[in-house]
Amino acid sequence: MADLSFLDWPFLDDSHRELAAQVDAWAAGALAGIDHADTDAACCALVAAMGEAGILTHSAIAPDQPEGRLDVRALCLIRETLARHDGLADFAFAMQGLGTGAISLFGTPGQQAEWLPKTRSGQAIAAFALTEPASGSDVANSTMTAMRDGDDYVLNGEKTWISNGGIADVYTLFARTGEAPGAKGLSAFILPAGLPGFSITERLETIAPHPLATLRFDDCRIPASAMLGQPGQGFRIAMSVLDVFRATVAAAALGFARRALDEALARVTSRQVQGAPLADLQMVQGHIADMALGIDASALLVYRAAWAKDMGAPRVTREAAMAKLFSTEAAQKIIDSAVQLHGGDGVRSGEVVERLYREIRALRIYEGASDVQRVVIARQALAEFQGRS
């Protein structure tokens, strides 16, 4: 049983505590019946199940509340809880939020009314199409184009490492419309699946199976009304969405770490060595102490970032970067320690800690790799110092 004392921290209120209990209870029962043998089918089933349970209502702003806000603390609590139970469930929930984040925050009432009821109910699967083959972390270097032609835009280029690629019903897509060089020349669009000229050219296999794909666009036409915001606002829209959801990646890492500690505690208290539990060994206690410390420090950073955003901070770039960097790196170490404490069983296929070991690695890369987060944090610290001097 995971330590839930963090729920009493002042970052959270009673509604968050109730939500955490509801999601935990649902996950304990509903996720046991999901067959992971077919990743695409499992993700579709998970989205449908979370939609039916009402969990996806937290993934996007209700379209009848256009001035509302995403509750980032709720997003973090849901991701942490789901990740503790099932990594693919966390992935499925996260992509509904990330995939429709731009529609929630920047969509017109008509755009929101068309898509958000479907994604919040689990009737449509969403994706966020930003990364390109030659521009991963360097979003401003995107080369995919969207050229105006009458009442349409014509899309040409590729996107890759797109989560839910191939199974999504709607994509938030970023392309160069050319208002200015670099970041100021990108725009955002809502793209339904199945349009002529839009194809899936490759399905990408990873150490922790997720639906991932490379998308290709060859003279794919979309109406100008599919644009989110104004021409040239794409980079700002993408960064605003990531500013909200980056802390939730840290929350997922925290959920993985909590599960790893639980598994390690069960192992060391039940495994006997020379007539005594493993837990009696001081070296083992040192591992446990470091794991518990990393978890609490991560939780403080995660919920500080989420609380700051919910309290109205226009940007939480620094706080979210700190949360993501520390929590994902700490979770990697915590899970590695859990594998070590399990001995040979830790690398046995099908063991919980073996699965966690594969699942955590990608979180140090996507939505801003760890080294990119270091650059973000350092630049902001330098700018603040120079502004004071």
C-alpha positions in Angstrom: 0.0 0.0 0.0 1.6 3.3 -1.1 2.2 6.0 1.4 -0.6 8.5 0.9 0.3 11.0 3.7 1.2 13.6 1.0 -2.5 14.0 0.4 -2.7 16.0 3.6 -0.2 18.6 2.4 -1.5 22.1 2.0 -0.9 22.0 -1.8 -4.1 19.9 -2.0 -7.7 20.4 -0.9 -10.5 18.0 0.0 -11.7 17.7 -3.6 -8.3 16.4 -4.6 -8.2 13.9 -1.8 -11.6 12.6 -2.8 -10.5 12.4 -6.4 -7.3 10.4 -5.5 -9.4 7.9 -3.5 -11.9 7.5 -6.3 -9.2 6.9 -9.0 -7.3 4.6 -6.8 -10.4 2.5 -6.1 -11.4 2.4 -9.7 -7.9 1.5 -10.9 -7.6 -1.4 -8.4 -10.6 -3.0 -9.9 -11.0 -1.9 -13.5 -7.4 -2.2 -14.7 -7.0 -5.8 -13.8 -9.2 -6.8 -16.7 -7.3 -5.0 -19.4 -5.4 -7.3 -21.8 -2.0 -5.7 -22.7 -1.1 -8.2 -25.4 -2.3 -5.9 -28.1 -1.1 -2.4 -27.2 -3.4 -0.5 -29.6 -6.5 -2.4 -28.5 -5.5 -2.0 -24.8 -5.2 1.8 -25.2 -8.6 2.0 -26.9 -10.1 -0.1 -24.2 -8.5 2.1 -21.5 -9.7 5.3 -23.0 -13.2 3.9 -23.2 -13.1 2.6 -19.7 -11.8 5.9 -18.3 -14.4 7.8 -20.2 -17.2 5.7 -18.8 -15.8 6.1 -15.3 -15.7 9.9 -15.7 -11.9 10.1 -15.2 -11.4 11.8 -18.6 -13.6 14.7 -17.6 -10.4 16.1 -15.9 -8.4 15.9 -19.1 -9.9 18.9 -20.7 -12.0 21.9 -19.8 -15.7 21.4 -20.2 -16.8 23.2 -23.4 -19.7 24.9 -21.6 -17.1 26.6 -19.3 -14.8 28.3 -21.9 -13.3 30.5 -19.2 -12.5 27.6 -17.0 -9.0 26.2 -16.2 -7.4 22.8 -16.2 -6.9 21.6 -12.7 -3.2 20.7 -12.8 -3.2 19.2 -9.3 -6.0 16.9 -10.4 -4.1 15.9 -13.5 -1.0 15.2 -11.5 -3.0 13.1 -8.9 -4.6 11.1 -11.6 -1.4 10.4 -13.5 0.5 9.5 -10.3 -2.3 7.1 -9.2 -2.7 5.5 -12.6 1.1 5.1 -13.1 1.3 3.4 -9.7 -1.2 0.8 -11.0 -0.6 0.5 -14.7 1.8 2.5 -17.0 -0.3 2.1 -20.1 -3.4 3.5 -18.3 -1.3 6.6 -17.3 -0.2 6.9 -20.9 -3.8 6.7 -22.3 -5.0 9.3 -19.8 -2.1 11.6 -20.4 -2.5 11.7 -24.2 -6.2 12.6 -23.9 -5.1 15.7 -22.0 -2.0 16.6 -24.0 -3.7 15.9 -27.3 -6.6 18.2 -26.5 -4.7 20.7 -24.3 -4.5 23.3 -27.1 -8.2 22.9 -27.9 -9.0 23.4 -24.2 -6.8 26.5 -23.8 -7.0 28.1 -27.3 -9.9 26.6 -29.2 -12.9 28.6 -30.3 -16.3 27.6 -28.7 -17.1 25.7 -31.9 -13.8 23.8 -31.9 -14.3 22.9 -28.2 -17.9 21.8 -28.7 -16.9 19.6 -31.6 -14.1 17.7 -30.0 -14.0 18.0 -26.2 -17.2 16.1 -25.4 -15.9 13.2 -27.5 -12.4 13.1 -25.9 -13.8 13.7 -22.3 -16.2 10.8 -22.7 -13.7 8.4 -24.3 -15.5 8.4 -27.7 -12.5 9.9 -29.5 -8.7 9.4 -28.9 -6.4 12.4 -29.1 -2.8 13.0 -30.1 -0.2 15.8 -30.0 1.8 16.0 -33.2 4.8 18.2 -32.6 8.1 16.3 -33.0 9.8 15.9 -36.4 12.7 13.7 -37.6 15.2 16.6 -37.5 13.7 18.7 -34.7 13.0 16.9 -31.5 13.7 19.3 -28.7 14.3 22.1 -31.1 10.7 22.9 -31.9 11.5 26.2 -33.5 13.4 24.3 -36.2 10.3 22.5 -37.5 10.1 22.2 -41.2 6.7 20.8 -41.9 4.7 23.3 -43.9 1.1 24.5 -44.0 0.6 26.8 -47.0 -2.5 28.9 -47.4 -4.5 28.1 -50.6 -7.8 29.9 -50.7 -10.0 28.7 -47.8 -7.6 25.8 -47.0 -4.2 25.1 -45.8 -2.1 22.4 -47.6 0.1 20.3 -45.3 3.4 18.7 -46.4 6.0 17.0 -44.2 6.5 14.5 -41.5 6.0 14.1 -37.8 7.5 11.3 -35.8 7.4 9.7 -32.3 3.8 10.7 -32.1 2.0 9.1 -29.2 -1.4 7.5 -30.2 -0.2 7.8 -33.9 -2.3 5.4 -35.9 -5.1 5.1 -33.4 -6.0 8.7 -32.7 -9.2 10.3 -34.0 -8.0 13.8 -33.7 -4.5 15.3 -33.8 -3.3 18.7 -32.6 -0.7 19.5 -35.3 2.0 22.1 -35.6 3.3 23.3 -38.9 5.2 26.2 -40.4 3.0 28.8 -42.0 5.8 31.3 -42.6 4.8 34.5 -40.8 8.4 34.9 -39.6 11.5 32.8 -39.3 11.9 30.3 -36.4 9.4 30.0 -33.6 7.3 32.9 -34.8 6.4 31.2 -38.1 4.6 28.2 -36.6 0.8 27.6 -36.3 -1.4 25.0 -34.7 -4.2 23.0 -36.3 -6.9 20.5 -35.4 -6.5 17.5 -37.7 -9.1 14.7 -37.9 -7.7 11.3 -38.8 -8.4 9.8 -42.2 -8.0 12.9 -44.5 -6.6 12.4 -48.0 -2.9 12.9 -48.1 -2.4 11.9 -44.4 -0.8 8.5 -43.8 1.0 6.5 -41.2 4.3 5.5 -42.6 5.8 3.6 -39.6 4.8 2.2 -36.3 7.6 2.6 -33.8 8.4 -0.2 -31.3 9.9 0.7 -27.9 11.1 -1.1 -24.8 7.8 -0.2 -23.1 5.1 -0.8 -25.8 3.0 2.3 -26.6 1.2 3.3 -29.7 3.8 5.5 -31.5 4.0 6.4 -35.2 5.5 8.5 -37.9 3.0 10.6 -39.8 3.3 11.8 -43.3 1.4 14.6 -45.1 1.4 14.9 -48.9 -0.7 17.8 -50.1 -3.2 17.1 -47.2 -5.9 19.8 -47.2 -7.5 21.2 -44.1 -9.9 24.1 -43.9 -8.5 27.4 -42.5 -11.1 27.1 -39.7 -9.1 24.2 -38.4 -6.4 26.6 -37.1 -6.1 27.0 -33.4 -5.5 30.6 -32.3 -3.9 33.0 -34.8 -1.3 32.4 -37.6 2.2 32.4 -36.1 1.0 31.5 -32.6 1.8 27.8 -32.8 5.0 27.9 -30.8 3.4 29.9 -28.0 0.4 27.4 -28.0 2.7 24.4 -27.8 4.8 25.9 -25.0 1.7 26.8 -23.0 0.3 23.3 -23.3 3.7 21.8 -22.3 3.9 24.2 -19.4 0.7 22.7 -18.0 1.4 19.1 -18.7 5.2 18.9 -18.0 4.5 18.6 -14.3 2.2 15.7 -14.9 5.0 13.8 -16.5 6.9 14.2 -13.2 3.7 13.0 -11.4 3.7 9.8 -13.5 7.4 9.2 -12.7 6.4 9.7 -9.0 3.7 7.0 -9.4 6.2 4.6 -10.9 8.7 5.3 -8.1 6.0 4.8 -5.4 5.1 1.4 -6.9 8.9 0.4 -7.0 9.3 1.3 -3.3 6.2 -0.7 -2.4 7.6 -3.7 -4.3 11.0 -3.3 -2.7 9.5 -3.1 0.8 7.5 -6.2 0.2 10.6 -8.0 -1.1 13.1 -7.1 1.7 10.6 -7.8 4.5 9.7 -11.2 3.2 13.0 -12.5 1.8 15.2 -14.3 4.2 19.0 -14.2 4.2 20.9 -16.3 6.8 17.8 -16.6 8.9 16.8 -12.9 8.9 14.9 -10.6 6.6 16.8 -8.7 4.0 15.5 -5.6 5.6 17.7 -6.2 8.7 20.8 -5.4 6.6 22.1 -1.9 6.9 23.0 -1.7 3.2 19.4 -2.6 2.3 18.2 0.0 4.7 20.4 2.6 3.0 18.7 1.8 -0.3 15.2 2.1 1.2 16.1 5.4 2.9 17.4 6.9 -0.4 14.2 5.7 -2.2 11.9 7.2 0.3 13.8 10.5 0.3 13.7 10.7 -3.5 9.9 10.1 -3.5 9.1 12.8 -1.0 11.4 15.4 -2.6 9.8 14.6 -6.0 6.3 14.9 -4.6 7.1 18.3 -3.1 8.4 19.6 -6.5 5.5 18.1 -8.4 2.7 19.5 -6.3 4.4 22.9 -5.8 4.5 23.3 -9.6 0.9 22.1 -10.0 -0.3 24.4 -7.1 1.5 27.4 -8.5 -0.3 26.9 -11.9 -3.6 26.4 -10.3 -3.2 29.5 -8.2 -3.0 31.6 -11.4 0.7 31.8 -12.2 0.8 32.6 -16.0 3.8 30.4 -16.5 5.5 27.8 -14.3 8.3 27.0 -16.7 11.0 26.9 -14.0 8.9 25.0 -11.4 7.7 22.4 -14.0 11.2 21.9 -15.4 12.5 21.3 -11.9 9.7 18.9 -11.1 10.2 16.9 -14.3 14.0 16.8 -14.2 14.2 15.8 -10.5 11.3 13.3 -10.5 12.2 11.4 -13.6 15.8 11.1 -12.7 15.0 10.1 -9.1 12.4 7.6 -10.3 15.0 6.0 -12.6 17.4 5.5 -9.5 14.6 4.3 -7.3 13.4 1.7 -9.8 17.0 0.6 -10.4 17.4 0.1 -6.6 14.2 -1.9 -6.5 15.5 -4.2 -9.3 18.7 -4.6 -7.4 16.9 -5.6 -4.2 15.0 -8.2 -6.1 18.2 -9.9 -7.3 17.7 -12.2 -10.3 13.9 -11.9 -10.1 14.3 -8.1 -10.8 15.2 -8.8 -14.4 12.8 -11.6 -15.0 10.3 -10.8 -17.7 6.9 -10.1 -16.3 8.0 -8.9 -12.8 6.6 -5.6 -11.7 10.0 -4.0 -11.2 11.2 -5.2 -14.6 8.2 -3.6 -16.2 8.8 -0.4 -14.3 12.5 -0.4 -15.3 11.4 -0.3 -19.0 8.6 2.2 -18.5 10.5 4.9 -16.7 13.2 5.4 -19.2 11.2 7.3 -21.8 10.0 9.9 -19.3 13.5 11.3 -19.1 13.3 12.1 -22.8 9.7 13.1 -23.9 8.2 16.5 -23.3 11.6 17.9 -22.8 14.7 15.7 -22.2 16.5 16.0 -18.8 19.4 18.0 -20.3 16.9 20.4 -21.9 15.3 20.9 -18.5 18.7 21.7 -17.1 19.2 24.4 -19.7 15.7 25.9 -18.9 16.4 26.0 -15.2 19.9 27.5 -15.6 18.9 30.2 -18.1 16.1 31.3 -15.8 18.4 31.4 -12.8 20.9 33.4 -14.8 18.3 35.8 -16.1 16.9 36.4 -12.6 20.4 37.1 -11.2 21.3 39.5 -14.0 18.0 41.3 -13.5 18.8 41.8 -9.8 22.4 43.0 -10.4 
